[in-house]
Amino acid sequence: MPSEAPNHVLEFPGGYTRSVGPVIGRFLTELRDGRLVGVRTAGGKVLVPPLEYDPADGEAVTDEFVEVGPAGTVRTWSWVSRPLRPHPLDRPFAWAMVRMDGADTDLLHALDMGVFEEGADAPKTLRTGMRVRPQWRAERTGAIGDIACFRPEVTMINPQARLEYHLQPGRAMSRFLEGIAEGRILGHRCPVCEQVIVPMKGLCARDGVATTEEVELPHTGTVTTFAVNNLPDPRAPEVPFVSAYVLLDGAGVPMLSLVSGIPADQVREGMRVKAAWRPREEWDRTMANIKWFEPLDEPDAPYDAIKDFV
């Protein structure tokens, strides 16, 4: 069998040494000190990285150096899904042309979008026009590698929020939860406007009077208005899910609940629904006894019946 072809190596023993001159030298010195500068041309443009001449007309640049950045804008990019050993990062990244603030030309460098598995596609957040900043190395020597990479500016955060608290219900709410624990939905009738308030609160917000007359309501009602939610919620069966105000039959105030048993894009105002209760052995003094409301096989309620609650 033929022997395996040997590797070919191009090498400058002892390294390749060259003088950098006053323009490139100033650029590299500033890099070592954690700054990015460009040079102004006779025509007024700022070149980054700087050159000793204007590529547009070949004229020598001025001796005016301009600090640019620290942020810049991605002008174009190319995703590297499988980095090679010589690459600056050991995980998928992008080569990007970055226009630093205050510059008129682009700087080519690595753009780190975070930790991705080898072979991963470019993330949706990677786009032309995104704002980025350099990540400087702690130890710098005066080379373009003093910038380890560019990273996106922080434009969104997702803090994990959790608050524990204990709610002590009043007499009206306690009575309402007692009813829920028995599989009943109770409301209070206002002695003035005669509307049934559910959940019962012990007063009528409209008339400002105390309420004591209990009314047991059916477990059916009508969707008055709703919202489609695309963020996960432990109470919801899936994403997207619908939270809706449901006007129980005989009630004068709608109550907030989840709606399920139907695709989110098919929920509508006026849709007739019924309460879906959890198994009785799971009941407690909590509204979680009702998982959600689900569709009834009935015609939608007319708009006039719910227009005051939309």
C-alpha positions in Angstrom: 0.0 0.0 0.0 1.2 3.5 -0.7 2.7 5.3 2.3 0.7 8.2 3.8 1.8 11.6 2.3 3.9 13.6 4.8 2.6 16.9 6.3 4.0 20.0 4.7 5.2 22.8 7.0 5.9 26.5 6.1 8.0 28.0 8.9 10.2 30.9 9.6 12.8 29.6 12.1 13.2 32.1 14.8 10.0 33.9 13.8 9.3 36.6 11.2 10.6 40.0 12.3 9.6 43.3 10.7 9.5 46.9 11.7 5.9 48.2 12.0 6.5 51.9 11.4 4.9 54.9 13.1 1.3 54.2 11.9 0.9 50.5 12.5 3.2 50.8 15.6 0.9 53.4 17.1 -2.1 51.1 16.5 -0.4 48.1 18.1 0.8 50.2 21.1 -2.7 51.4 21.7 -4.0 47.8 21.5 -1.5 46.8 24.2 -2.9 49.6 26.4 -6.5 48.5 25.8 -7.6 51.1 23.2 -8.5 51.1 19.5 -7.4 53.9 17.3 -7.6 54.8 13.6 -5.8 57.2 11.4 -7.4 60.1 9.5 -6.8 60.3 5.8 -6.3 63.6 3.9 -9.9 63.2 2.8 -11.2 63.1 6.4 -11.9 59.4 6.7 -10.8 57.3 9.7 -9.1 54.0 8.8 -9.4 51.1 11.3 -7.1 49.2 11.3 -4.9 52.1 10.2 -2.9 52.1 6.9 0.0 54.3 5.8 -1.9 55.3 2.8 -5.5 55.9 1.7 -6.6 52.9 -0.3 -9.0 55.1 -2.3 -6.3 57.3 -3.9 -3.0 56.1 -2.6 -2.2 59.4 -0.8 -0.3 59.3 2.5 -2.4 59.5 5.6 -2.2 62.4 8.1 -0.5 62.1 11.5 -3.9 62.5 13.3 -4.9 59.4 15.3 -8.5 59.0 16.4 -9.7 56.8 19.3 -12.7 54.8 18.2 -15.2 52.5 19.8 -15.4 51.0 22.3 -18.5 49.6 20.7 -19.1 48.8 17.0 -21.6 47.4 14.6 -21.5 44.1 12.7 -21.5 44.9 9.0 -21.4 41.3 7.7 -20.4 37.9 9.1 -19.7 34.3 8.4 -20.5 31.5 10.8 -17.9 28.8 11.7 -19.7 25.8 13.0 -16.7 23.5 13.3 -13.6 25.5 14.5 -10.2 24.2 13.5 -7.1 24.1 15.7 -5.6 27.4 14.5 -8.9 29.3 15.0 -9.1 31.8 17.9 -12.0 30.1 19.6 -12.5 26.4 20.4 -16.3 26.5 19.9 -18.5 27.7 17.1 -18.1 31.4 16.4 -18.4 34.0 13.6 -15.9 35.9 11.6 -17.3 39.4 11.5 -16.5 42.7 9.8 -17.0 45.3 12.6 -17.3 49.0 12.0 -16.1 50.6 15.2 -18.0 53.8 16.3 -16.1 56.7 14.7 -14.5 54.6 12.0 -15.1 54.6 8.3 -13.7 51.1 7.5 -14.3 47.6 9.0 -12.1 45.5 11.3 -12.2 41.7 10.8 -12.2 39.7 14.0 -13.8 36.7 15.8 -17.3 37.2 17.3 -18.2 35.0 20.2 -21.9 34.3 20.5 -21.7 32.0 23.5 -21.2 28.3 24.0 -22.5 26.1 21.2 -21.9 22.5 20.4 -19.6 21.8 17.4 -21.6 21.8 14.2 -24.3 24.1 15.6 -26.1 26.5 13.2 -25.7 30.2 13.6 -28.0 31.5 16.4 -30.9 33.7 15.4 -29.5 36.5 17.5 -26.5 36.8 15.1 -27.4 39.4 12.6 -26.0 42.3 10.5 -26.4 45.5 12.5 -25.9 44.0 15.9 -23.9 46.0 18.4 -20.7 44.4 19.8 -17.7 45.3 22.0 -14.2 43.9 22.3 -13.2 41.5 25.0 -9.6 42.3 26.0 -7.1 39.8 27.2 -5.7 40.4 30.7 -2.1 40.1 29.4 -1.5 42.1 26.2 1.6 42.3 24.0 0.7 44.7 21.3 -0.9 42.5 18.7 -4.4 42.1 17.2 -4.8 39.0 19.4 -4.9 41.4 22.4 -8.6 41.5 21.6 -9.6 37.9 22.4 -12.9 38.4 20.4 -15.9 40.6 20.1 -19.0 39.9 22.1 -22.6 41.2 21.7 -23.7 44.1 23.8 -26.2 43.1 26.5 -29.7 44.0 25.2 -31.8 41.6 27.2 -31.7 39.8 30.5 -33.7 36.9 31.9 -33.3 37.0 35.7 -34.9 34.1 37.6 -37.6 35.7 39.8 -39.3 33.9 42.6 -41.1 35.4 45.6 -42.5 33.3 48.4 -45.4 34.9 50.4 -48.3 33.8 52.5 -51.7 35.2 51.8 -54.1 35.3 54.7 -57.6 35.4 53.2 -60.4 37.5 54.8 -63.8 36.1 55.7 -65.3 36.5 52.2 -62.3 34.9 50.5 -62.1 32.1 53.1 -65.8 31.3 52.5 -65.2 31.3 48.7 -62.2 28.9 49.1 -64.3 26.6 51.3 -66.8 26.4 48.5 -64.0 25.6 46.0 -62.8 22.8 48.3 -66.3 21.4 48.0 -66.5 21.7 44.3 -68.8 24.8 44.4 -68.3 28.3 43.0 -69.8 30.9 45.3 -70.4 34.6 44.8 -72.0 37.5 46.6 -75.0 39.4 45.4 -74.9 43.2 45.8 -78.0 44.5 47.5 -77.9 47.7 45.3 -77.0 46.7 41.8 -77.9 43.0 42.3 -74.9 41.8 40.4 -73.2 38.6 41.6 -69.5 39.2 42.4 -67.2 36.2 42.0 -64.8 35.5 43.6 -66.7 37.0 46.6 -65.0 40.0 48.2 -67.4 41.0 50.9 -68.2 44.3 49.2 -69.4 45.7 45.9 -66.7 48.0 44.3 -69.3 49.7 42.2 -71.7 50.7 45.0 -69.3 50.6 48.0 -71.7 48.5 50.1 -71.1 45.3 52.0 -72.2 42.0 50.5 -73.4 39.0 52.4 -76.0 37.1 50.3 -74.4 34.0 48.9 -75.2 32.7 45.4 -73.9 29.4 44.0 -73.0 29.7 40.4 -73.0 27.1 37.6 -69.6 25.9 36.3 -70.3 27.3 32.8 -69.6 30.7 31.3 -68.5 32.8 28.4 -65.0 34.1 27.3 -65.2 37.9 27.3 -61.6 38.7 26.5 -58.3 36.7 26.4 -54.6 36.8 25.8 -52.3 34.2 24.1 -49.2 33.6 26.1 -45.9 32.3 24.6 -43.8 32.1 27.7 -43.9 28.9 29.8 -46.1 28.8 32.9 -46.1 25.8 35.3 -49.9 26.0 35.5 -50.4 25.8 31.8 -50.7 22.6 29.8 -48.5 23.7 26.9 -47.1 26.8 25.1 -48.8 28.8 23.7 -51.6 28.9 26.2 -54.6 31.2 26.8 -55.5 33.2 29.9 -59.0 34.6 29.7 -61.7 36.4 31.6 -64.6 34.1 31.9 -68.1 35.5 32.8 -69.8 32.7 34.7 -73.5 32.3 33.9 -75.4 34.5 36.4 -72.3 36.5 37.4 -71.8 40.2 37.0 -68.0 40.2 37.1 -65.7 38.0 35.0 -63.0 35.9 36.6 -59.5 35.2 35.3 -58.6 31.6 34.4 -56.8 29.5 31.9 -58.6 28.1 28.8 -57.5 24.8 27.3 -58.8 21.9 25.3 -58.7 23.9 22.1 -55.8 25.3 20.0 -54.8 28.8 21.2 -55.6 30.3 17.8 -59.2 29.0 18.0 -60.1 30.7 21.3 -62.5 33.6 20.7 -64.6 36.2 22.4 -68.1 34.8 23.2 -66.9 31.2 23.3 -68.9 29.1 25.7 -66.8 27.2 28.3 -67.0 25.0 31.4 -64.8 24.4 34.4 -62.4 21.4 34.2 -61.9 20.2 37.8 -59.0 18.2 39.0 -59.6 14.7 40.5 -61.5 15.1 43.8 -58.6 13.5 45.7 -56.4 16.5 44.7 -58.8 19.2 45.9 -57.7 21.7 48.6 -58.8 25.2 49.5 -57.3 26.7 46.3 -58.4 27.9 42.9 -56.0 25.3 41.5 -58.9 22.8 42.0 -60.1 24.2 38.6 -57.3 23.3 36.1 -58.8 25.6 33.4 -62.0 26.2 31.4 -62.6 24.1 28.3 -65.0 24.6 25.3 -68.7 23.7 25.5 -70.5 22.3 22.5 -72.7 25.3 22.4 -73.1 28.3 20.0 -71.1 31.3 20.9 -72.8 34.0 23.0 -73.8 37.1 21.1 -71.6 40.1 21.4 -74.3 42.2 23.0 -74.3 39.7 26.0 -70.6 40.4 26.8 -70.0 43.9 25.3 -69.9 45.5 28.7 -67.0 43.1 29.8 -64.8 43.3 26.7 
